[in-house]
Amino acid sequence: MPEQSELSAEDRKLVTLARATRARTGAAEGAAVRDLDGRTYAAATVDLAALQISAIGVCVAMAVASGSKGLEAVVVLGDSDQPAAEDLAAVKEFAGEDVLVLVGDPRGNLR
């Protein structure tokens, strides 16, 4: 896993967006993605009685709904050491095998 100082400016931006989104909402996870056109989407976990969606799931849905054709990078910050299998499956289905997926703690320290 690369250190944050080794990341590109665009990837550091995703870490910042994911961290800020998670902190602002107090959610379990924050995520951010960058699509093939350079647009970014940031989201937090949705945990309502009638609706549960992971932060990555919300980001992928936002990208799809915006007409994106794929993703370049994904960042997810939370307490887990790795994204959920269904989140990785959604990223793979939408964007293919070669998408950079970075995982970090709630403070933005990458694992």
Phi and psi in degrees as GROMACS dihedral restraints (atoms count N, CA, C in turn):
[ dihedral_restraints ]
;  ai    aj    ak    al  type     phi  dphi    fc
    3     4     5     6     1   -71.2    20    10
    4     5     6     7     1   149.3    20    10
    6     7     8     9     1   -72.1    20    10
    7     8     9    10     1   154.4    20    10
    9    10    11    12     1   -59.4    20    10
   10    11    12    13     1   -34.8    20    10
   12    13    14    15     1   -66.1    20    10
   13    14    15    16     1   -20.0    20    10
   15    16    17    18     1   -88.1    20    10
   16    17    18    19     1    -7.7    20    10
   18    19    20    21     1   -77.3    20    10
   19    20    21    22     1   154.4    20    10
   21    22    23    24     1   -68.1    20    10
   22    23    24    25     1   163.2    20    10
   24    25    26    27     1   -59.3    20    10
   25    26    27    28     1   -36.5    20    10
   27    28    29    30     1   -66.9    20    10
   28    29    30    31     1   -38.8    20    10
   30    31    32    33     1   -72.6    20    10
   31    32    33    34     1   -36.3    20    10
   33    34    35    36     1   -62.4    20    10
   34    35    36    37     1   -36.0    20    10
   36    37    38    39     1   -61.7    20    10
   37    38    39    40     1   -40.8    20    10
   39    40    41    42     1   -62.6    20    10
   40    41    42    43     1   -41.2    20    10
   42    43    44    45     1   -60.5    20    10
   43    44    45    46     1   -45.3    20    10
   45    46    47    48     1   -62.2    20    10
   46    47    48    49     1   -44.2    20    10
   48    49    50    51     1   -63.5    20    10
   49    50    51    52     1   -44.5    20    10
   51    52    53    54     1   -63.9    20    10
   52    53    54    55     1   -42.7    20    10
   54    55    56    57     1   -64.4    20    10
   55    56    57    58     1   -46.5    20    10
   57    58    59    60     1   -64.5    20    10
   58    59    60    61     1   -40.8    20    10
   60    61    62    63     1   -64.6    20    10
   61    62    63    64     1   -45.6    20    10
   63    64    65    66     1   -62.7    20    10
   64    65    66    67     1   -45.2    20    10
   66    67    68    69     1   -64.7    20    10
   67    68    69    70     1   -40.4    20    10
   69    70    71    72     1   -65.1    20    10
   70    71    72    73     1   -35.7    20    10
   72    73    74    75     1   -98.8    20    10
   73    74    75    76     1   -16.5    20    10
   75    76    77    78     1    70.4    20    10
   76    77    78    79     1    22.1    20    10
   78    79    80    81     1   -77.6    20    10
   79    80    81    82     1   166.0    20    10
   81    82    83    84     1   -65.1    20    10
   82    83    84    85     1   -36.6    20    10
   84    85    86    87     1  -137.6    20    10
   85    86    87    88     1   152.8    20    10
   87    88    89    90     1  -125.0    20    10
   88    89    90    91     1   143.8    20    10
   90    91    92    93     1  -140.5    20    10
   91    92    93    94     1   158.2    20    10
   93    94    95    96     1  -148.0    20    10
   94    95    96    97     1   145.7    20    10
   96    97    98    99     1  -132.5    20    10
   97    98    99   100     1   156.3    20    10
   99   100   101   102     1  -121.3    20    10
  100   101   102   103     1   129.6    20    10
  102   103   104   105     1   -88.9    20    10
  103   104   105   106     1   179.6    20    10
  105   106   107   108     1   -66.2    20    10
  106   107   108   109     1   -18.1    20    10
  108   109   110   111     1   -94.9    20    10
  109   110   111   112     1     2.5    20    10
  111   112   113   114     1    88.5    20    10
  112   113   114   115     1    -0.1    20    10
  114   115   116   117     1   -74.2    20    10
  115   116   117   118     1   145.3    20    10
  117   118   119   120     1  -114.5    20    10
  118   119   120   121     1   149.6    20    10
  120   121   122   123     1  -134.2    20    10
  121   122   123   124     1   131.5    20    10
  123   124   125   126     1  -126.2    20    10
  124   125   126   127     1   144.5    20    10
  126   127   128   129     1  -156.5    20    10
  127   128   129   130     1   164.6    20    10
  129   130   131   132     1  -118.8    20    10
  130   131   132   133     1   163.5    20    10
  132   133   134   135     1   -58.0    20    10
  133   134   135   136     1   137.1    20    10
  135   136   137   138     1  -103.8    20    10
  136   137   138   139     1   120.8    20    10
  138   139   140   141     1  -134.1    20    10
  139   140   141   142     1    75.2    20    10
  141   142   143   144     1  -102.5    20    10
  142   143   144   145     1   161.0    20    10
  144   145   146   147     1   -57.1    20    10
  145   146   147   148     1   -37.6    20    10
  147   148   149   150     1   -99.9    20    10
  148   149   150   151     1    -1.5    20    10
  150   151   152   153     1  -155.4    20    10
  151   152   153   154     1   122.0    20    10
  153   154   155   156     1  -126.6    20    10
  154   155   156   157     1   122.3    20    10
  156   157   158   159     1  -140.1    20    10
  157   158   159   160     1   135.0    20    10
  159   160   161   162     1   -69.9    20    10
  160   161   162   163     1   162.5    20    10
  162   163   164   165     1   -62.1    20    10
  163   164   165   166     1   -42.2    20    10
  165   166   167   168     1   -63.5    20    10
  166   167   168   169     1   -42.1    20    10
  168   169   170   171     1   -58.0    20    10
  169   170   171   172     1   -42.3    20    10
  171   172   173   174     1   -64.8    20    10
  172   173   174   175     1   -44.0    20    10
  174   175   176   177     1   -61.2    20    10
  175   176   177   178     1   -45.7    20    10
  177   178   179   180     1   -62.4    20    10
  178   179   180   181     1   -43.5    20    10
  180   181   182   183     1   -61.3    20    10
  181   182   183   184     1   -41.6    20    10
  183   184   185   186     1   -63.1    20    10
  184   185   186   187     1   -42.4    20    10
  186   187   188   189     1   -64.3    20    10
  187   188   189   190     1   -45.5    20    10
  189   190   191   192     1   -60.8    20    10
  190   191   192   193     1   -47.1    20    10
  192   193   194   195     1   -66.2    20    10
  193   194   195   196     1   -21.6    20    10
  195   196   197   198     1   -89.4    20    10
  196   197   198   199     1    -0.8    20    10
  198   199   200   201     1    89.8    20    10
  199   200   201   202     1    11.2    20    10
  201   202   203   204     1   -61.8    20    10
  202   203   204   205     1   150.8    20    10
  204   205   206   207     1  -104.3    20    10
  205   206   207   208     1    -1.0    20    10
  207   208   209   210     1   164.5    20    10
  208   209   210   211     1   179.4    20    10
  210   211   212   213     1  -124.4    20    10
  211   212   213   214     1   148.7    20    10
  213   214   215   216     1   -98.0    20    10
  214   215   216   217     1   -38.4    20    10
  216   217   218   219     1  -152.8    20    10
  217   218   219   220     1   152.3    20    10
  219   220   221   222     1  -134.8    20    10
  220   221   222   223     1   137.3    20    10
  222   223   224   225     1  -126.3    20    10
  223   224   225   226     1   134.2    20    10
  225   226   227   228     1  -132.8    20    10
  226   227   228   229     1   131.9    20    10
  228   229   230   231     1  -120.7    20    10
  229   230   231   232     1   130.8    20    10
  231   232   233   234     1   178.4    20    10
  232   233   234   235     1  -161.4    20    10
  234   235   236   237     1   -88.4    20    10
  235   236   237   238     1   -12.8    20    10
  237   238   239   240     1   -81.9    20    10
  238   239   240   241     1   148.8    20    10
  240   241   242   243     1   -80.3    20    10
  241   242   243   244     1   -13.9    20    10
  243   244   245   246     1  -154.2    20    10
  244   245   246   247     1   154.7    20    10
  246   247   248   249     1   -64.5    20    10
  247   248   249   250     1   155.6    20    10
  249   250   251   252     1   -63.2    20    10
  250   251   252   253     1   149.2    20    10
  252   253   254   255     1   -56.4    20    10
  253   254   255   256     1   -39.5    20    10
  255   256   257   258     1   -68.3    20    10
  256   257   258   259     1   -30.1    20    10
  258   259   260   261     1   -68.7    20    10
  259   260   261   262     1   -44.9    20    10
  261   262   263   264     1   -63.2    20    10
  262   263   264   265     1   -37.5    20    10
  264   265   266   267     1   -64.3    20    10
  265   266   267   268     1   -40.2    20    10
  267   268   269   270     1   -65.4    20    10
  268   269   270   271     1   -43.3    20    10
  270   271   272   273     1   -61.6    20    10
  271   272   273   274     1   -46.4    20    10
  273   274   275   276     1   -62.3    20    10
  274   275   276   277     1   -44.9    20    10
  276   277   278   279     1   -62.8    20    10
  277   278   279   280     1   -41.8    20    10
  279   280   281   282     1   -79.2    20    10
  280   281   282   283     1   -38.7    20    10
  282   283   284   285     1  -123.6    20    10
  283   284   285   286     1    -5.4    20    10
  285   286   287   288     1    95.6    20    10
  286   287   288   289     1  -176.7    20    10
  288   289   290   291     1   -79.0    20    10
  289   290   291   292     1   -25.8    20    10
  291   292   293   294     1   -94.1    20    10
  292   293   294   295     1    19.5    20    10
  294   295   296   297     1   -79.6    20    10
  295   296   297   298     1   130.8    20    10
  297   298   299   300     1   -69.6    20    10
  298   299   300   301     1   123.1    20    10
  300   301   302   303     1  -120.7    20    10
  301   302   303   304     1   114.5    20    10
  303   304   305   306     1  -107.0    20    10
  304   305   306   307     1   137.2    20    10
  306   307   308   309     1  -122.4    20    10
  307   308   309   310     1   136.5    20    10
  309   310   311   312     1  -146.5    20    10
  310   311   312   313     1   174.1    20    10
  312   313   314   315     1   -81.0    20    10
  313   314   315   316     1   174.3    20    10
  315   316   317   318     1   -58.8    20    10
  316   317   318   319     1   -23.0    20    10
  318   319   320   321     1   -85.9    20    10
  319   320   321   322     1    -5.3    20    10
  321   322   323   324     1    96.0    20    10
  322   323   324   325     1     7.0    20    10
  324   325   326   327     1   -79.0    20    10
  325   326   327   328     1   119.3    20    10
  327   328   329   330     1   -75.0    20    10
  328   329   330   331     1   144.8    20    10
